[in-house]
Amino acid sequence: MSKSNPPAYLARTGDSQNVPFNGAEVSLIASRSQTGELIEVAEVLAPKGFKLPAHKHTKTHKSLFVRSGELLLSFPDKTYHLREGDFGHIPKGVAHQIECIAPATKTLYFSGPGGLVSLVTELSQREKNGDESVFTVSSTVDFQLVNGFDPTLPVEQVTSVERPDGPIPYVIRKGGGEHLIVEDQLQTFLVRQNNTEGQFLVVLTEGPKGHAIIQHYHKLHTECFFSLEGSMTMWNEGQTVSLNPGDFLHVPPYTKHSYRLDSPYTKFIGMLSPGLFEPFFDALCTPYPAQILPDKPGPARFDRLLKTYGSLDLYFVSPPPDNSMNPLQATMVRFSFWLAGKLASKK
């Protein structure tokens, strides 16, 4: 691991620092200092009536995934009713308001530095101190209140299953997104680079029990894994850890890693920052029209992956760490990546 990068770390569900704010409990899963000024991840468990007033961010984009409960996400021209499994994306510069309308609504938030983790850390302390101007924050927090914002009515249900292009606000219904297939796994883009101006990607992975993927590392981007359903095994710089719902793993550059899905059905959400690893998915996977797991495995386009290997932020280390390949397969994999790297003069 490069000394210039923060260390990898595992945060079990309930282990992250929790701070109270306005009746909600906010789990600070990943802060800017923990991720090298790249990523912030927080989970908010809020009562009915909890509200973040109308605001905008000037530098960071933000995405949210509703794990349970219901909330209203208001933009200047639309108000959407999000339920469990729905997804929302808020680009920088877009005014929005968030209000929980069901008890114990649990929402996962992703952003760049200065996002919700930075915000709630300061708001909680100001609330504790009894400050009148609770929403007055320091310059390290990317947060601006928006005056005169009135949520648009009537409220609309989330019906869209498409991920639009460009840095525009949008919502996606549970099961929606841009689906790709690789063998028996479904990879779903909820956020691509063009939605965040390259700041991050959000990818949902679903699949049955299977084998580990090849062990590899990256030099230029960070990956975060958050388990939603089922169980999975992660190999992280030689350590084997299991991830269960609510567990989180931060994998910075130069960290050797692999994963395996262990349950009959497993789902996890990943955030990658910056978003430069997007071409990997387009090379290895194939567009898939359905919103459910395939009945028959689809192709894994290693031919395309090897052709583009030289331009990808991907560095092969070894075959799958669970020894799921026979010796001949393992030898062929080693040779293929070695040759592709040589031909591309990859260092």
Residue frames as qw, qx, qy, qz and C-alpha x, y, z in Angstrom:
[[0.000, 0.886, 0.463, 0.000, 0.00, 0.00, 0.00],
 [0.360, 0.557, -0.034, 0.747, 1.24, 3.50, -0.84],
 [0.355, -0.319, -0.522, 0.707, 2.10, 5.58, 2.22],
 [0.069, -0.025, -0.085, -0.994, 0.28, 8.55, 0.69],
 [0.508, -0.318, -0.552, -0.579, -3.07, 6.80, 0.93],
 [0.550, -0.394, 0.420, -0.605, -5.24, 6.30, 4.02],
 [0.120, -0.172, 0.976, -0.050, -5.47, 2.72, 5.28],
 [0.499, -0.239, -0.695, -0.458, -8.15, 0.23, 4.40],
 [0.193, -0.111, 0.701, -0.678, -10.67, -0.30, 7.17],
 [0.320, -0.349, -0.844, -0.251, -13.71, -2.38, 8.06],
 [0.286, -0.137, 0.348, -0.882, -16.71, -0.82, 9.80],
 [0.104, -0.298, -0.949, 0.004, -19.20, -3.34, 11.13],
 [0.285, -0.633, -0.433, -0.574, -22.81, -2.27, 11.41],
 [0.584, -0.775, -0.233, -0.066, -23.12, -0.23, 14.60],
 [0.757, -0.250, -0.074, 0.599, -19.36, 0.31, 14.94],
 [0.336, 0.488, 0.126, 0.796, -19.12, 3.73, 13.28],
 [0.098, -0.156, -0.399, 0.898, -19.30, 6.93, 15.28],
 [0.067, -0.668, -0.696, -0.253, -22.92, 7.94, 15.85],
 [0.087, -0.065, -0.225, 0.968, -23.95, 11.54, 16.38],
 [0.127, 0.651, 0.725, -0.188, -27.45, 12.82, 17.18],
 [0.027, -0.089, 0.157, 0.983, -29.09, 15.65, 15.29],
 [0.471, 0.025, -0.106, -0.875, -32.68, 16.88, 15.41],
 [0.810, -0.042, 0.351, -0.468, -33.99, 13.53, 16.66],
 [0.886, 0.392, -0.239, -0.070, -32.03, 11.44, 14.16],
 [0.695, -0.511, 0.441, 0.246, -29.04, 9.18, 14.72],
 [0.591, 0.757, -0.258, -0.107, -26.37, 9.63, 12.07],
 [0.880, -0.246, 0.293, 0.281, -23.72, 6.95, 11.57],
 [0.174, 0.876, -0.369, -0.256, -20.50, 8.50, 10.24],
 [0.968, 0.077, 0.225, 0.083, -19.29, 5.57, 8.15],
 [0.715, 0.168, 0.181, 0.654, -16.63, 7.28, 6.04],
 [0.099, -0.915, -0.090, 0.381, -15.22, 10.76, 6.55],
 [0.503, 0.844, -0.177, 0.062, -13.04, 12.86, 4.29],
 [0.178, -0.746, 0.635, -0.090, -10.00, 12.18, 6.49],
 [0.734, -0.139, 0.660, -0.074, -10.59, 8.40, 6.38],
 [0.762, 0.466, 0.437, 0.107, -10.83, 8.38, 2.58],
 [0.515, -0.124, 0.308, 0.790, -8.12, 10.81, 1.56],
 [0.162, 0.475, 0.029, -0.864, -10.46, 13.73, 0.79],
 [0.111, 0.014, -0.791, -0.602, -12.46, 11.65, -1.71],
 [0.452, -0.355, -0.736, -0.357, -15.61, 10.20, -0.16],
 [0.276, -0.161, 0.574, -0.754, -18.11, 10.69, 2.61],
 [0.486, -0.239, -0.778, -0.319, -20.63, 8.00, 3.54],
 [0.229, -0.117, 0.580, -0.773, -23.29, 8.34, 6.23],
 [0.303, -0.374, -0.840, -0.249, -26.39, 6.45, 7.27],
 [0.244, -0.201, 0.254, -0.914, -29.24, 8.41, 8.82],
 [0.246, -0.403, -0.881, 0.034, -31.86, 6.73, 11.02],
 [0.091, -0.111, 0.088, -0.986, -34.56, 9.36, 11.36],
 [0.218, 0.417, 0.773, -0.426, -38.03, 9.67, 12.88],
 [0.207, 0.685, 0.609, 0.343, -41.10, 10.77, 10.98],
 [0.078, -0.977, -0.196, 0.033, -40.91, 14.52, 10.49],
 [0.568, -0.485, 0.264, 0.610, -37.11, 14.77, 10.36],
 [0.519, 0.825, 0.203, 0.095, -36.17, 17.34, 7.76],
 [0.516, -0.227, 0.195, 0.803, -33.06, 18.76, 6.16],
 [0.257, 0.800, 0.231, -0.492, -34.16, 22.23, 5.02],
 [0.688, 0.704, 0.125, 0.122, -33.73, 23.39, 1.45],
 [0.380, -0.742, 0.405, 0.376, -30.04, 23.63, 0.61],
 [0.804, 0.583, -0.116, 0.031, -27.49, 23.02, -2.11],
 [0.733, -0.413, 0.290, 0.455, -23.86, 22.03, -2.50],
 [0.310, 0.882, -0.196, -0.296, -21.45, 24.00, -4.66],
 [0.079, 0.630, -0.756, -0.156, -18.70, 21.42, -5.05],
 [0.189, -0.123, 0.973, -0.055, -19.92, 17.94, -4.21],
 [0.601, -0.101, -0.530, -0.590, -22.56, 15.78, -5.83],
 [0.361, -0.184, 0.744, -0.530, -24.69, 13.62, -3.51],
 [0.562, -0.066, -0.700, -0.436, -26.63, 10.37, -3.84],
 [0.448, -0.235, 0.618, -0.602, -29.00, 8.61, -1.46],
 [0.473, -0.032, -0.842, -0.257, -30.36, 5.08, -1.17],
 [0.612, -0.376, 0.202, -0.666, -33.40, 4.38, 1.01],
 [0.192, 0.184, -0.955, 0.132, -32.76, 1.23, 3.05],
 [0.165, -0.477, -0.855, 0.117, -36.08, 1.35, 4.91],
 [0.004, 0.622, 0.403, -0.672, -38.96, 3.74, 5.52],
 [0.369, 0.717, 0.480, 0.345, -40.09, 6.60, 3.29],
 [0.272, -0.519, -0.052, 0.808, -38.98, 10.13, 2.50],
 [0.423, 0.862, 0.279, -0.020, -39.80, 13.10, 0.29],
 [0.527, -0.215, 0.281, 0.773, -37.05, 14.42, -1.96],
 [0.281, 0.884, 0.326, -0.180, -37.94, 17.85, -3.33],
 [0.478, 0.045, 0.309, 0.821, -36.26, 19.61, -6.25],
 [0.096, 0.269, 0.032, -0.958, -37.30, 23.06, -7.56],
 [0.492, 0.127, -0.385, -0.770, -39.78, 21.52, -10.03],
 [0.743, -0.103, -0.614, -0.245, -40.63, 18.10, -8.55],
 [0.427, -0.461, 0.624, -0.465, -41.24, 16.37, -5.23],
 [0.657, 0.136, -0.714, -0.203, -40.77, 12.60, -5.15],
 [0.769, -0.430, 0.282, -0.380, -41.96, 10.00, -2.65],
 [0.444, 0.452, -0.773, 0.043, -39.11, 7.53, -2.16],
 [0.883, -0.348, 0.109, -0.295, -39.57, 4.15, -0.49],
 [0.684, -0.439, 0.566, 0.140, -37.32, 1.24, 0.46],
 [0.714, 0.116, 0.563, 0.399, -34.90, 0.46, -2.38],
 [0.387, 0.881, 0.222, 0.159, -35.45, 3.74, -4.24],
 [0.640, -0.157, 0.080, 0.748, -32.50, 5.93, -5.19],
 [0.158, 0.966, 0.200, -0.035, -31.99, 9.66, -5.62],
 [0.662, 0.033, 0.085, 0.744, -29.18, 11.73, -7.08],
 [0.041, -0.968, -0.188, 0.159, -28.56, 15.43, -6.40],
 [0.662, 0.404, -0.005, 0.631, -25.89, 17.20, -8.48],
 [0.360, -0.345, -0.219, 0.839, -23.96, 20.13, -7.11],
 [0.035, 0.023, -0.181, -0.983, -25.74, 23.45, -7.42],
 [0.395, -0.371, -0.661, -0.519, -29.25, 21.94, -7.27],
 [0.353, -0.288, 0.421, -0.784, -31.54, 23.13, -4.47],
 [0.604, -0.171, -0.747, -0.219, -33.29, 20.29, -2.66],
 [0.461, -0.422, 0.432, -0.650, -35.09, 19.37, 0.54],
 [0.480, 0.014, -0.877, -0.014, -35.32, 16.00, 2.29],
 [0.512, -0.314, 0.344, -0.722, -38.10, 15.06, 4.72],
 [0.131, 0.011, -0.990, 0.056, -38.70, 11.66, 6.31],
 [0.564, -0.165, -0.099, -0.803, -42.40, 10.74, 6.37],
 [0.875, -0.202, -0.408, -0.163, -42.29, 7.30, 8.01],
 [0.620, -0.718, 0.305, -0.088, -40.95, 6.23, 11.41],
 [0.687, -0.409, 0.545, 0.250, -37.40, 4.88, 11.54],
 [0.711, 0.703, -0.006, -0.005, -36.49, 5.81, 7.98],
 [0.659, -0.477, 0.403, 0.419, -32.96, 4.63, 7.24],
 [0.592, 0.806, 0.020, 0.002, -31.09, 6.27, 4.37],
 [0.753, -0.218, 0.247, 0.570, -27.58, 5.79, 3.04],
 [0.244, 0.956, -0.008, -0.161, -25.85, 8.91, 1.70],
 [0.768, 0.016, 0.233, 0.596, -22.82, 9.14, -0.61],
 [0.204, 0.978, 0.041, -0.006, -20.96, 12.32, -1.49],
 [0.614, 0.465, -0.276, 0.575, -17.58, 13.89, -2.03],
 [0.436, -0.176, -0.482, 0.740, -15.74, 15.75, 0.76],
 [0.099, -0.007, 0.146, -0.984, -17.71, 18.37, 2.65],
 [0.457, -0.276, -0.643, -0.549, -20.95, 16.39, 2.36],
 [0.661, -0.567, -0.286, -0.401, -23.30, 14.98, 4.96],
 [0.785, -0.260, -0.385, 0.410, -20.63, 13.61, 7.32],
 [0.341, 0.139, -0.164, 0.915, -18.93, 17.00, 7.55],
 [0.298, -0.482, -0.214, -0.796, -22.29, 18.74, 7.82],
 [0.735, -0.526, -0.362, -0.227, -23.82, 16.62, 10.56],
 [0.681, -0.112, -0.399, 0.604, -20.60, 16.61, 12.58],
 [0.133, 0.166, -0.146, 0.966, -20.86, 20.39, 12.88],
 [0.468, -0.435, -0.294, -0.711, -24.64, 20.59, 13.18],
 [0.750, -0.391, -0.530, 0.058, -24.69, 18.06, 16.01],
 [0.512, -0.129, -0.370, 0.764, -22.11, 20.03, 17.96],
 [0.075, -0.245, -0.041, -0.966, -23.92, 23.33, 17.40],
 [0.623, -0.452, -0.430, -0.471, -27.20, 21.76, 18.50],
 [0.722, -0.311, -0.511, 0.349, -25.48, 20.37, 21.60],
 [0.347, -0.028, -0.237, 0.907, -24.06, 23.82, 22.39],
 [0.054, 0.731, 0.584, -0.350, -27.50, 25.39, 22.03],
 [0.175, -0.201, 0.297, 0.917, -26.42, 27.71, 19.22],
 [0.457, 0.563, 0.334, -0.601, -29.27, 29.68, 17.71],
 [0.541, 0.638, -0.348, -0.423, -27.90, 29.54, 14.16],
 [0.817, -0.175, 0.550, 0.011, -27.63, 25.76, 13.97],
 [0.803, 0.461, 0.325, 0.192, -27.20, 25.75, 10.19],
 [0.163, 0.934, -0.319, -0.004, -24.29, 28.18, 10.17],
 [0.956, -0.107, 0.145, 0.232, -21.30, 26.03, 9.23],
 [0.377, -0.649, 0.395, 0.530, -17.61, 26.44, 8.54],
 [0.431, 0.668, -0.378, -0.474, -16.06, 26.78, 5.10],
 [0.079, -0.303, 0.941, 0.130, -14.99, 23.12, 5.16],
 [0.408, 0.357, 0.810, -0.224, -18.64, 22.09, 4.84],
 [0.021, -0.049, -0.584, -0.810, -20.19, 22.30, 1.37],
 [0.067, -0.591, -0.795, 0.121, -23.62, 23.51, 2.44],
 [0.041, -0.037, -0.035, -0.998, -25.72, 26.55, 1.57],
 [0.253, 0.493, 0.714, -0.428, -29.27, 27.16, 2.77],
 [0.051, 0.268, 0.576, 0.771, -31.74, 28.12, 0.04],
 [0.183, 0.323, 0.469, -0.801, -34.34, 30.68, 1.06],
 [0.518, 0.365, -0.039, -0.773, -37.83, 30.83, -0.42],
 [0.220, 0.146, -0.916, -0.301, -37.87, 27.17, -1.44],
 [0.684, 0.026, 0.345, -0.643, -41.38, 25.69, -1.54],
 [0.335, -0.064, 0.926, 0.160, -41.68, 21.96, -2.30],
 [0.388, 0.115, -0.488, -0.773, -43.63, 21.36, -5.51],
 [0.474, 0.165, 0.777, -0.379, -46.99, 19.64, -5.20],
 [0.896, -0.339, 0.094, -0.271, -48.53, 17.21, -5.85],
 [0.408, -0.536, 0.735, 0.076, -46.00, 14.64, -4.67],
 [0.744, 0.401, -0.416, -0.336, -45.06, 12.13, -7.36],
 [0.912, -0.245, 0.328, 0.014, -44.34, 8.44, -6.86],
 [0.129, -0.602, 0.684, 0.392, -41.02, 7.16, -8.17],
 [0.861, 0.361, 0.286, -0.218, -41.77, 5.43, -11.46],
 [0.477, 0.763, -0.422, -0.107, -38.62, 5.92, -13.51],
 [0.928, -0.226, 0.247, 0.165, -36.31, 2.94, -13.95],
 [0.691, 0.585, 0.004, 0.424, -33.86, 4.79, -16.20],
 [0.518, -0.564, 0.011, 0.643, -30.58, 6.44, -15.30],
 [0.417, 0.901, 0.121, 0.020, -30.40, 9.69, -17.29],
 [0.706, 0.187, -0.025, 0.683, -27.16, 11.13, -18.65],
 [0.156, 0.645, -0.021, 0.748, -25.60, 14.32, -17.41],
 [0.237, -0.068, -0.617, 0.748, -25.32, 16.16, -14.07],
 [0.426, -0.354, -0.234, -0.799, -29.07, 16.52, -13.53],
 [0.409, -0.176, 0.686, -0.576, -31.24, 15.56, -10.54],
 [0.644, 0.022, -0.600, -0.475, -33.09, 12.26, -10.82],
 [0.610, -0.259, 0.621, -0.419, -34.70, 9.39, -8.94],
 [0.447, 0.208, -0.817, -0.299, -34.76, 5.68, -9.77],
 [0.830, -0.274, 0.025, -0.485, -37.37, 3.18, -8.62],
 [0.588, -0.392, 0.704, -0.076, -36.28, 0.03, -6.79],
 [0.776, 0.198, 0.584, 0.133, -34.99, -2.44, -9.36],
 [0.513, 0.854, 0.088, 0.028, -34.16, 0.27, -11.87],
 [0.339, -0.730, 0.446, 0.391, -30.91, 1.65, -13.17],
 [0.562, 0.631, -0.459, -0.275, -28.62, 0.74, -16.06],
 [0.878, -0.252, 0.396, -0.097, -28.19, -3.04, -15.93],
 [0.419, 0.602, -0.667, -0.128, -25.17, -5.00, -17.11],
 [0.963, -0.199, 0.106, -0.146, -24.55, -8.73, -16.82],
 [0.266, 0.615, -0.740, 0.058, -21.33, -10.63, -16.19],
 [0.244, 0.025, -0.963, 0.114, -21.74, -14.38, -15.74],
 [0.335, -0.550, -0.762, -0.063, -24.41, -14.81, -13.04],
 [0.260, -0.492, -0.369, 0.744, -24.06, -11.34, -11.51],
 [0.178, 0.834, 0.415, 0.318, -26.07, -8.22, -12.27],
 [0.389, -0.232, -0.116, 0.884, -24.17, -4.94, -12.16],
 [0.091, 0.834, 0.516, 0.174, -26.37, -1.84, -12.11],
 [0.302, 0.157, -0.061, 0.938, -25.13, 1.69, -12.67],
 [0.137, -0.810, -0.533, 0.201, -27.10, 4.04, -10.44],
 [0.017, -0.946, 0.111, 0.304, -24.57, 6.80, -11.07],
 [0.812, 0.324, 0.131, 0.468, -22.08, 7.11, -13.93],
 [0.486, -0.190, -0.001, 0.853, -19.22, 9.58, -14.37],
 [0.069, 0.382, 0.357, 0.850, -21.32, 11.92, -16.47],
 [0.426, -0.737, -0.481, -0.208, -23.77, 12.29, -13.57],
 [0.591, -0.745, -0.096, 0.293, -21.03, 13.56, -11.23],
 [0.309, 0.907, -0.278, 0.059, -18.52, 15.15, -13.61],
 [0.669, 0.384, -0.585, 0.251, -16.19, 12.27, -12.80],
 [0.302, -0.608, 0.481, -0.555, -16.43, 12.66, -9.02],
 [0.374, -0.186, 0.873, -0.252, -17.76, 9.16, -8.28],
 [0.503, -0.041, -0.717, -0.480, -19.71, 6.12, -9.49],
 [0.557, -0.151, 0.613, -0.540, -22.41, 4.19, -7.64],
 [0.517, 0.181, -0.753, -0.364, -22.85, 0.56, -8.71],
 [0.754, -0.216, 0.390, -0.483, -25.26, -2.03, -7.30],
 [0.310, 0.325, -0.880, -0.156, -24.11, -5.67, -7.47],
 [0.792, -0.109, 0.328, -0.503, -26.45, -8.66, -7.10],
 [0.552, 0.361, -0.722, -0.208, -25.87, -12.35, -7.53],
 [0.929, -0.287, -0.147, -0.179, -26.11, -15.91, -6.19],
 [0.692, -0.572, 0.409, 0.163, -23.49, -17.85, -4.30],
 [0.747, 0.647, -0.137, 0.070, -20.38, -18.09, -6.42],
 [0.830, -0.038, -0.077, 0.551, -16.60, -17.97, -6.66],
 [0.303, -0.746, 0.019, 0.592, -14.16, -15.22, -5.82],
 [0.537, 0.843, -0.011, 0.042, -13.03, -12.80, -8.51],
 [0.744, 0.301, -0.224, 0.552, -9.35, -12.37, -9.42],
 [0.496, -0.703, -0.177, 0.479, -7.22, -10.60, -6.83],
 [0.444, 0.584, 0.191, 0.652, -6.22, -7.13, -7.99],
 [0.290, -0.619, -0.289, 0.671, -5.56, -3.55, -6.92],
 [0.313, 0.859, 0.278, 0.295, -5.95, -0.01, -8.23],
 [0.540, -0.036, -0.132, 0.830, -3.59, 2.95, -8.19],
 [0.047, 0.204, 0.137, 0.968, -5.83, 5.91, -8.91],
 [0.511, -0.400, -0.214, -0.730, -9.21, 5.30, -7.30],
 [0.197, -0.147, 0.792, -0.560, -10.82, 4.19, -4.05],
 [0.508, -0.246, -0.697, -0.443, -13.58, 1.60, -3.72],
 [0.326, -0.173, 0.609, -0.702, -16.12, 1.30, -0.93],
 [0.409, -0.167, -0.853, -0.279, -18.33, -1.75, -0.37],
 [0.403, -0.132, 0.462, -0.779, -21.57, -1.60, 1.66],
 [0.087, -0.125, -0.982, -0.108, -23.45, -4.86, 2.20],
 [0.476, -0.109, -0.049, -0.872, -27.23, -4.68, 1.75],
 [0.901, -0.078, 0.096, -0.416, -28.46, -8.30, 1.68],
 [0.961, 0.154, -0.204, 0.101, -26.92, -11.74, 2.16],
 [0.598, -0.690, 0.309, 0.266, -23.31, -12.38, 3.07],
 [0.701, 0.670, -0.184, 0.163, -20.06, -12.06, 1.17],
 [0.784, -0.410, 0.089, 0.456, -16.36, -12.64, 1.75],
 [0.304, 0.932, -0.178, 0.083, -13.76, -9.96, 1.08],
 [0.827, -0.117, -0.021, 0.549, -10.04, -10.55, 0.76],
 [0.028, 0.986, 0.006, 0.167, -8.40, -7.30, 1.77],
 [0.158, 0.779, -0.553, 0.251, -4.60, -7.07, 1.67],
 [0.373, 0.239, -0.874, 0.199, -4.26, -10.69, 2.79],
 [0.244, 0.032, 0.715, -0.655, -7.00, -10.54, 5.42],
 [0.231, -0.311, -0.823, -0.416, -10.24, -12.48, 4.97],
 [0.198, 0.133, 0.486, -0.841, -13.35, -10.74, 6.28],
 [0.061, 0.496, 0.845, 0.190, -17.06, -11.48, 5.99],
 [0.150, -0.016, 0.009, -0.989, -19.50, -8.70, 5.18],
 [0.006, -0.507, -0.859, 0.073, -23.10, -8.88, 6.34],
 [0.034, 0.789, 0.432, 0.436, -25.91, -6.32, 5.91],
 [0.303, -0.950, -0.061, -0.041, -24.79, -2.94, 7.22],
 [0.713, -0.424, 0.242, 0.503, -21.07, -3.74, 7.09],
 [0.376, 0.923, -0.073, -0.048, -18.74, -1.42, 5.18],
 [0.791, -0.215, 0.244, 0.517, -15.25, -1.87, 3.75],
 [0.194, 0.942, -0.153, -0.229, -13.03, 0.95, 2.51],
 [0.852, 0.040, 0.314, 0.417, -10.44, -0.14, -0.07],
 [0.040, 0.896, -0.172, -0.407, -7.95, 2.62, -0.96],
 [0.645, 0.671, -0.360, -0.064, -5.45, 2.56, -3.85],
 [0.307, 0.533, -0.767, 0.180, -2.69, -0.08, -3.79],
 [0.549, -0.217, 0.663, -0.461, -4.80, -2.42, -1.65],
 [0.236, 0.093, -0.912, -0.322, -4.98, -5.98, -2.97],
 [0.504, 0.091, 0.531, -0.675, -8.55, -7.22, -2.80],
 [0.272, -0.077, -0.848, -0.448, -11.17, -9.65, -4.07],
 [0.528, -0.055, 0.417, -0.737, -14.72, -10.62, -3.17],
 [0.200, -0.094, -0.945, -0.242, -17.06, -13.62, -3.28],
 [0.593, -0.244, -0.023, -0.767, -20.84, -13.78, -2.86],
 [0.029, 0.176, -0.948, 0.264, -21.73, -16.44, -0.27],
 [0.458, 0.247, 0.624, -0.583, -25.54, -16.45, 0.09],
 [0.441, 0.434, 0.757, 0.213, -28.13, -17.75, -2.38],
 [0.229, 0.833, 0.288, 0.414, -28.84, -14.05, -2.98],
 [0.504, -0.471, -0.140, 0.710, -26.41, -11.27, -2.09],
 [0.272, 0.844, 0.250, 0.390, -26.58, -7.56, -2.84],
 [0.490, -0.531, -0.120, 0.681, -24.10, -4.82, -2.12],
 [0.293, 0.940, 0.148, 0.090, -23.68, -1.22, -3.20],
 [0.712, -0.150, 0.075, 0.682, -20.33, 0.20, -4.20],
 [0.122, 0.985, 0.030, -0.121, -19.04, 3.74, -4.47],
 [0.779, 0.056, 0.172, 0.600, -15.90, 4.35, -6.51],
 [0.052, 0.995, 0.049, -0.064, -14.08, 7.68, -6.48],
 [0.354, 0.418, -0.143, -0.824, -13.00, 9.19, -8.73],
 [0.801, 0.296, 0.355, -0.380, -15.19, 7.59, -11.39],
 [0.265, 0.652, -0.592, -0.393, -12.43, 6.64, -13.82],
 [0.277, -0.156, 0.948, 0.021, -12.98, 2.85, -13.43],
 [0.652, 0.395, 0.258, -0.593, -16.24, 3.03, -15.38],
 [0.557, 0.509, -0.526, -0.392, -14.71, 1.59, -18.62],
 [0.079, -0.244, 0.957, -0.134, -13.93, -1.65, -16.76],
 [0.510, 0.274, 0.681, -0.448, -17.62, -2.47, -16.40],
 [0.617, 0.613, -0.057, -0.490, -18.33, -1.62, -20.03],
 [0.306, 0.529, -0.767, -0.195, -15.49, -3.88, -21.16],
 [0.064, -0.136, 0.969, -0.195, -16.21, -6.92, -18.98],
 [0.375, 0.355, 0.717, -0.469, -20.02, -6.76, -18.84],
 [0.037, 0.255, 0.717, 0.648, -22.82, -6.82, -21.39],
 [0.374, -0.078, 0.092, -0.919, -25.96, -4.61, -21.35],
 [0.095, -0.230, -0.966, 0.069, -28.91, -6.52, -19.93],
 [0.259, -0.397, -0.335, -0.814, -32.57, -5.46, -20.33],
 [0.624, -0.514, -0.571, -0.145, -34.09, -7.19, -17.30],
 [0.236, -0.712, 0.312, -0.583, -34.24, -6.00, -13.70],
 [0.869, -0.381, 0.248, -0.196, -33.83, -9.46, -12.18],
 [0.372, -0.516, 0.740, 0.218, -30.96, -11.94, -12.03],
 [0.530, 0.377, -0.576, -0.495, -30.47, -13.94, -15.22],
 [0.950, -0.079, 0.168, -0.251, -31.72, -17.52, -15.48],
 [0.916, 0.187, 0.047, 0.352, -28.61, -18.41, -17.44],
 [0.476, -0.606, 0.137, 0.623, -25.14, -16.92, -16.90],
 [0.482, 0.874, 0.018, -0.059, -24.09, -14.31, -19.40],
 [0.781, 0.388, -0.167, 0.460, -20.65, -13.77, -20.90],
 [0.460, -0.785, 0.095, 0.404, -17.64, -12.38, -19.09],
 [0.635, 0.758, 0.001, 0.149, -15.90, -10.45, -21.85],
 [0.654, -0.575, 0.256, 0.420, -12.29, -11.07, -20.84],
 [0.633, 0.345, 0.368, 0.587, -11.34, -10.60, -24.49],
 [0.090, 0.868, 0.170, 0.457, -12.41, -6.95, -24.31],
 [0.567, -0.819, 0.052, 0.069, -10.96, -6.58, -20.82],
 [0.766, -0.243, 0.283, 0.524, -7.53, -7.76, -21.94],
 [0.472, 0.565, 0.308, 0.602, -7.61, -5.46, -24.98],
 [0.091, -0.867, -0.067, -0.485, -8.27, -2.44, -22.76],
 [0.787, -0.466, -0.267, 0.304, -6.17, -3.63, -19.80],
 [0.563, 0.109, -0.066, 0.816, -3.39, -1.15, -20.52],
 [0.047, -0.469, -0.102, -0.876, -5.73, 1.83, -20.15],
 [0.634, -0.607, -0.382, -0.289, -7.61, 0.61, -17.06],
 [0.177, -0.632, 0.545, -0.522, -6.76, 1.39, -13.45],
 [0.954, -0.172, 0.075, -0.233, -6.56, -2.35, -12.85],
 [0.182, 0.632, -0.748, 0.089, -3.51, -4.36, -11.78],
 [0.916, -0.088, -0.343, -0.189, -3.71, -8.14, -11.68],
 [0.325, -0.648, 0.633, -0.271, -2.18, -9.84, -8.63],
 [0.121, -0.164, 0.979, -0.023, -3.27, -13.48, -8.68],
 [0.391, -0.274, -0.758, -0.445, -6.13, -15.85, -9.57],
 [0.585, -0.599, -0.165, -0.522, -9.12, -16.00, -7.16],
 [0.048, -0.522, 0.708, -0.474, -7.93, -16.43, -3.56],
 [0.768, -0.156, 0.412, -0.465, -10.47, -19.17, -2.82],
 [0.217, -0.296, 0.893, 0.260, -8.64, -21.55, -5.21],
 [0.677, 0.413, 0.438, -0.422, -11.78, -21.88, -7.32],
 [0.604, 0.663, -0.354, -0.267, -9.69, -22.16, -10.50],
 [0.969, -0.075, 0.139, 0.188, -7.90, -25.37, -11.39],
 [0.538, -0.511, 0.313, 0.593, -4.11, -25.12, -11.96],
 [0.447, 0.278, 0.562, 0.638, -4.46, -24.91, -15.75],
 [0.028, 0.872, 0.417, 0.253, -7.05, -22.13, -15.56],
 [0.421, -0.852, -0.005, 0.312, -4.94, -20.24, -13.03],
 [0.564, -0.240, 0.421, 0.669, -1.87, -20.50, -15.26],
 [0.316, 0.532, 0.553, 0.558, -3.81, -19.24, -18.28],
 [0.153, -0.943, -0.293, -0.046, -5.15, -16.28, -16.30],
 [0.515, -0.676, 0.172, 0.499, -1.68, -15.35, -15.05],
 [0.507, 0.008, 0.522, 0.686, -0.23, -15.57, -18.55],
 [0.203, 0.722, 0.539, 0.384, -3.08, -13.61, -20.16],
 [0.212, -0.965, -0.141, 0.071, -2.77, -10.67, -17.80],
 [0.570, -0.506, 0.320, 0.562, 1.03, -10.77, -17.94],
 [0.465, 0.237, 0.564, 0.640, 0.97, -10.68, -21.74],
 [0.071, 0.858, 0.437, 0.261, -1.68, -7.95, -21.87],
 [0.379, -0.881, 0.003, 0.283, 0.38, -5.86, -19.48],
 [0.571, -0.280, 0.439, 0.635, 3.56, -6.38, -21.50],
 [0.369, 0.481, 0.573, 0.552, 1.89, -5.49, -24.78],
 [0.075, -0.920, -0.308, -0.231, 0.48, -2.34, -23.22],
 [0.437, 0.378, -0.373, 0.726, 3.79, -1.51, -21.50],
 [0.537, -0.733, -0.201, -0.366, 1.84, -1.38, -18.25],
 [0.387, 0.304, -0.612, 0.619, 3.81, -0.55, -15.12]]
